[in-house]
């Protein structure tokens, strides 16, 4: 049994199919990475906001300065 040589159109079609698959996979990977980066930034911002909130809550509220009416 002899195997028929690849027809150029067949090789080109397989190459194009493989190229589409690789490009789609790469695009999906970039989208996943971008989404992950956005989640990471959001998490860091949330942690920072919580830390600022906890620090300000631990300080307590500032006492009010007496106004001009308080001295009369």
C-alpha positions in Angstrom: 0.0 0.0 0.0 1.3 3.3 -1.0 0.2 6.5 0.6 -0.9 9.3 -1.6 1.2 12.4 -1.2 -0.4 15.4 0.5 -2.2 17.6 -1.9 -1.1 21.2 -1.5 -4.6 22.4 -0.9 -5.0 19.8 1.9 -1.8 20.9 3.6 -2.8 24.5 3.3 -6.2 23.8 4.7 -4.7 21.9 7.7 -2.2 24.7 8.2 -5.0 27.4 8.2 -7.1 25.3 10.6 -4.1 24.9 13.0 -3.4 28.6 12.7 -7.0 29.5 13.5 -6.9 27.3 16.6 -3.6 28.7 17.8 -4.7 32.3 17.3 -8.1 31.6 19.0 -6.3 30.0 21.9 -3.8 32.9 22.2 -6.7 35.4 22.1 -8.5 33.5 24.8 -5.4 33.4 26.9 -4.9 37.1 26.6 -8.5 37.7 27.6 -8.2 35.5 30.6 -4.9 37.2 31.6 -6.6 40.6 31.2 -9.5 39.6 33.4 -7.2 38.2 36.0 -5.2 41.4 36.1 -8.4 43.4 36.5 -9.5 41.2 39.4 -6.1 41.5 41.0 -6.2 45.3 40.8 -9.7 45.4 42.2 -8.6 43.1 45.1 -5.7 45.3 46.0 -7.9 48.4 45.9 -10.5 46.7 48.1 -7.8 45.6 50.6 -6.4 49.2 50.7 -9.8 50.6 51.3 -10.5 48.2 54.1 -7.1 49.1 55.7 -7.9 52.8 55.5 -11.3 52.2 56.9 -10.0 50.2 59.8 -7.3 52.8 60.6 -9.7 55.6 60.6 -12.2 53.6 62.8 -9.4 52.8 65.2 -8.4 56.5 65.6 -12.0 57.4 66.5 -13.7 60.6 65.6 -12.0 63.9 66.2 -13.5 66.1 68.8 -15.1 69.2 67.4 -13.4 72.5 67.9 -15.4 75.0 69.8 -16.9 77.7 67.6 -17.2 81.4 68.3 -20.5 80.8 70.1 -19.0 78.5 72.7 -16.9 81.2 74.3 -19.8 83.5 75.0 
